[in-house]
Amino acid sequence: MSENPWSKERVSAAVAKVIDEMERARVRHKAFDSTHYGYAVTLEELDEAWDAIKHNDLRDAKKEMIQVAACALRFVLEL
């Protein structure tokens, strides 16, 4: 039997990865200073995730989707 993908432990681990990525990006890149910039950065990450998905690269797709989620959270917090 496979592990429940919605278990509290798995959700917490995923959210922790998003927060870690958000902090890494916050230190390395300027803040989202406009909605247009926040959208552009998020779209770039989504495009990278789409490329990984088209290549059936689940590991890279997950990494990119964590970055998409981190961008979305930065958008909410910084704007």
N, CA and C atoms as a LAMMPS dump frame, in Angstrom:
ITEM: TIMESTEP
0
ITEM: NUMBER OF ATOMS
237
ITEM: BOX BOUNDS ff ff ff
-5.0000000000000000e+02 5.0000000000000000e+02
-5.0000000000000000e+02 5.0000000000000000e+02
-5.0000000000000000e+02 5.0000000000000000e+02
ITEM: ATOMS id mol type element x y z
1 1 1 N 0.848 -1.194 0
2 1 2 C 0 0 0
3 1 3 C 0.883 1.244 0
4 2 1 N 0.587 2.205 -0.875
5 2 2 C 1.396 3.415 -0.947
6 2 3 C 0.979 4.403 0.136
7 3 1 N 1.917 5.281 0.445
8 3 2 C 1.675 6.3 1.463
9 3 3 C 0.648 7.318 0.968
10 4 1 N -0.201 7.768 1.86
11 4 2 C -1.201 8.785 1.552
12 4 3 C -0.494 10.085 1.151
13 5 1 N -0.713 10.587 -0.073
14 5 2 C -0.036 11.821 -0.49
15 5 3 C -0.488 13.042 0.304
16 6 1 N -1.605 12.931 0.976
17 6 2 C -2.142 14.052 1.742
18 6 3 C -1.89 13.91 3.243
19 7 1 N -0.988 13.017 3.615
20 7 2 C -0.692 12.878 5.04
21 7 3 C -0.083 14.18 5.555
22 8 1 N -0.284 14.433 6.813
23 8 2 C 0.223 15.661 7.42
24 8 3 C 1.736 15.772 7.234
25 9 1 N 2.431 14.666 7.33
26 9 2 C 3.886 14.664 7.192
27 9 3 C 4.308 15.057 5.776
28 10 1 N 3.638 14.502 4.762
29 10 2 C 3.996 14.826 3.375
30 10 3 C 3.643 16.258 3.029
31 11 1 N 2.497 16.727 3.496
32 11 2 C 2.117 18.118 3.237
33 11 3 C 3.101 19.063 3.924
34 12 1 N 3.444 18.769 5.16
35 12 2 C 4.401 19.612 5.889
36 12 3 C 5.757 19.639 5.196
37 13 1 N 6.21 18.501 4.701
38 13 2 C 7.499 18.435 4.009
39 13 3 C 7.461 19.253 2.722
40 14 1 N 6.357 19.179 1.993
41 14 2 C 6.229 19.943 0.743
42 14 3 C 6.206 21.439 1.027
43 15 1 N 5.455 21.841 2.026
44 15 2 C 5.374 23.262 2.383
45 15 3 C 6.736 23.763 2.852
46 16 1 N 7.46 22.946 3.591
47 16 2 C 8.8 23.335 4.039
48 16 3 C 9.729 23.549 2.853
49 17 1 N 9.614 22.727 1.825
50 17 2 C 10.428 22.904 0.619
51 17 3 C 10.09 24.218 -0.076
52 18 1 N 8.808 24.555 -0.12
53 18 2 C 8.384 25.81 -0.744
54 18 3 C 8.938 26.998 0.044
55 19 1 N 8.843 26.943 1.355
56 19 2 C 9.348 28.041 2.185
57 19 3 C 10.861 28.17 2.042
58 20 1 N 11.577 27.046 2.036
59 20 2 C 13.031 27.08 1.844
60 20 3 C 13.387 27.714 0.505
61 21 1 N 12.667 27.339 -0.549
62 21 2 C 12.918 27.902 -1.879
63 21 3 C 12.592 29.389 -1.912
64 22 1 N 11.518 29.789 -1.239
65 22 2 C 11.158 31.194 -1.2
66 22 3 C 12.258 32.003 -0.518
67 23 1 N 12.788 31.5 0.573
68 23 2 C 13.861 32.191 1.288
69 23 3 C 15.123 32.264 0.436
70 24 1 N 15.461 31.178 -0.261
71 24 2 C 16.64 31.16 -1.125
72 24 3 C 16.484 32.21 -2.227
73 25 1 N 15.319 32.241 -2.842
74 25 2 C 15.076 33.197 -3.923
75 25 3 C 15.048 34.629 -3.402
76 26 1 N 14.507 34.822 -2.226
77 26 2 C 14.422 36.166 -1.644
78 26 3 C 15.802 36.75 -1.408
79 27 1 N 16.737 35.913 -1.001
80 27 2 C 18.106 36.366 -0.751
81 27 3 C 18.844 36.639 -2.062
82 28 1 N 18.607 35.826 -3.066
83 28 2 C 19.354 35.911 -4.331
84 28 3 C 18.793 36.924 -5.321
85 29 1 N 17.507 37.236 -5.228
86 29 2 C 16.862 38.071 -6.235
87 29 3 C 16.13 39.237 -5.583
88 30 1 N 15.942 40.295 -6.369
89 30 2 C 15.239 41.462 -5.84
90 30 3 C 13.784 41.112 -5.529
91 31 1 N 13.194 41.919 -4.675
92 31 2 C 11.794 41.728 -4.298
93 31 3 C 10.889 41.977 -5.498
94 32 1 N 9.712 41.39 -5.451
95 32 2 C 8.702 41.682 -6.459
96 32 3 C 8.222 43.107 -6.194
97 33 1 N 8.602 44.021 -7.07
98 33 2 C 8.251 45.42 -6.848
99 33 3 C 7.061 45.873 -7.687
100 34 1 N 6.525 44.95 -8.484
101 34 2 C 5.304 45.259 -9.227
102 34 3 C 4.591 43.951 -9.546
103 35 1 N 3.321 44.061 -9.805
104 35 2 C 2.567 42.861 -10.162
105 35 3 C 3.075 42.272 -11.475
106 36 1 N 3.487 43.13 -12.383
107 36 2 C 3.992 42.652 -13.669
108 36 3 C 5.274 41.843 -13.5
109 37 1 N 6.175 42.341 -12.65
110 37 2 C 7.432 41.619 -12.404
111 37 3 C 7.154 40.294 -11.697
112 38 1 N 6.299 40.306 -10.699
113 38 2 C 5.948 39.07 -9.996
114 38 3 C 5.337 38.044 -10.928
115 39 1 N 4.468 38.5 -11.807
116 39 2 C 3.854 37.608 -12.798
117 39 3 C 4.909 37.055 -13.746
118 40 1 N 5.8 37.898 -14.222
119 40 2 C 6.819 37.468 -15.183
120 40 3 C 7.736 36.407 -14.577
121 41 1 N 8.171 36.61 -13.347
122 41 2 C 9.043 35.635 -12.694
123 41 3 C 8.293 34.324 -12.481
124 42 1 N 7.057 34.405 -12.04
125 42 2 C 6.252 33.199 -11.816
126 42 3 C 6.017 32.463 -13.133
127 43 1 N 5.715 33.2 -14.188
128 43 2 C 5.494 32.584 -15.496
129 43 3 C 6.763 31.901 -16.011
130 44 1 N 7.917 32.515 -15.783
131 44 2 C 9.182 31.901 -16.193
132 44 3 C 9.377 30.551 -15.497
133 45 1 N 9.093 30.515 -14.208
134 45 2 C 9.215 29.249 -13.474
135 45 3 C 8.195 28.225 -13.98
136 46 1 N 6.995 28.674 -14.285
137 46 2 C 5.967 27.771 -14.809
138 46 3 C 6.374 27.219 -16.175
139 47 1 N 6.97 28.059 -17.001
140 47 2 C 7.466 27.598 -18.305
141 47 3 C 8.551 26.536 -18.132
142 48 1 N 9.426 26.725 -17.153
143 48 2 C 10.473 25.738 -16.886
144 48 3 C 9.857 24.418 -16.401
145 49 1 N 8.818 24.513 -15.585
146 49 2 C 8.118 23.306 -15.14
147 49 3 C 7.471 22.605 -16.331
148 50 1 N 6.871 23.367 -17.226
149 50 2 C 6.22 22.795 -18.404
150 50 3 C 7.239 22.077 -19.286
151 51 1 N 8.427 22.667 -19.44
152 51 2 C 9.478 22.003 -20.215
153 51 3 C 9.841 20.652 -19.593
154 52 1 N 9.99 20.604 -18.277
155 52 2 C 10.313 19.348 -17.598
156 52 3 C 9.181 18.337 -17.762
157 53 1 N 7.956 18.806 -17.697
158 53 2 C 6.797 17.922 -17.86
159 53 3 C 6.768 17.346 -19.264
160 54 1 N 7.021 18.193 -20.27
161 54 2 C 7.028 17.715 -21.654
162 54 3 C 8.11 16.663 -21.879
163 55 1 N 9.193 16.745 -21.102
164 55 2 C 10.27 15.752 -21.207
165 55 3 C 10.07 14.58 -20.244
166 56 1 N 8.918 14.566 -19.594
167 56 2 C 8.571 13.499 -18.649
168 56 3 C 9.622 13.34 -17.543
169 57 1 N 10.171 14.477 -17.107
170 57 2 C 11.186 14.502 -16.052
171 57 3 C 10.509 14.897 -14.74
172 58 1 N 9.994 13.908 -14.044
173 58 2 C 9.206 14.163 -12.84
174 58 3 C 10.03 14.859 -11.764
175 59 1 N 11.281 14.443 -11.592
176 59 2 C 12.12 15.04 -10.549
177 59 3 C 12.297 16.542 -10.804
178 60 1 N 12.641 16.907 -12.038
179 60 2 C 12.827 18.317 -12.364
180 60 3 C 11.496 19.068 -12.344
181 61 1 N 10.429 18.421 -12.784
182 61 2 C 9.111 19.06 -12.76
183 61 3 C 8.703 19.407 -11.333
184 62 1 N 8.941 18.493 -10.405
185 62 2 C 8.614 18.775 -9.001
186 62 3 C 9.446 19.938 -8.471
187 63 1 N 10.743 19.947 -8.815
188 63 2 C 11.617 21.037 -8.384
189 63 3 C 11.096 22.374 -8.914
190 64 1 N 10.718 22.391 -10.178
191 64 2 C 10.214 23.627 -10.778
192 64 3 C 8.871 24.038 -10.188
193 65 1 N 8.012 23.079 -9.898
194 65 2 C 6.712 23.422 -9.305
195 65 3 C 6.881 23.958 -7.885
196 66 1 N 7.896 23.502 -7.172
197 66 2 C 8.207 24.091 -5.866
198 66 3 C 8.582 25.553 -6.062
199 67 1 N 9.345 25.846 -7.13
200 67 2 C 9.702 27.229 -7.417
201 67 3 C 8.483 28.053 -7.812
202 68 1 N 7.557 27.467 -8.544
203 68 2 C 6.31 28.164 -8.891
204 68 3 C 5.548 28.516 -7.611
205 69 1 N 5.418 27.554 -6.717
206 69 2 C 4.707 27.795 -5.455
207 69 3 C 5.412 28.869 -4.632
208 70 1 N 6.74 28.837 -4.629
209 70 2 C 7.499 29.85 -3.893
210 70 3 C 7.259 31.23 -4.493
211 71 1 N 7.215 31.315 -5.82
212 71 2 C 6.922 32.597 -6.473
213 71 3 C 5.528 33.085 -6.118
214 72 1 N 4.573 32.188 -6.11
215 72 2 C 3.2 32.58 -5.764
216 72 3 C 3.141 33.116 -4.335
217 73 1 N 3.855 32.462 -3.431
218 73 2 C 3.859 32.928 -2.049
219 73 3 C 4.575 34.277 -1.942
220 74 1 N 5.682 34.434 -2.657
221 74 2 C 6.36 35.739 -2.659
222 74 3 C 5.423 36.819 -3.19
223 75 1 N 4.687 36.513 -4.24
224 75 2 C 3.742 37.471 -4.816
225 75 3 C 2.757 37.942 -3.746
226 76 1 N 2.184 36.994 -3.023
227 76 2 C 1.191 37.315 -1.989
228 76 3 C 1.821 38.143 -0.864
229 77 1 N 3.037 37.797 -0.471
230 77 2 C 3.649 38.469 0.673
231 77 3 C 4.281 39.812 0.31
232 78 1 N 4.848 39.923 -0.888
233 78 2 C 5.612 41.137 -1.221
234 78 3 C 4.786 42.224 -1.897
235 79 1 N 3.633 41.868 -2.433
236 79 2 C 2.853 42.874 -3.156
237 79 3 C 1.565 43.214 -2.415
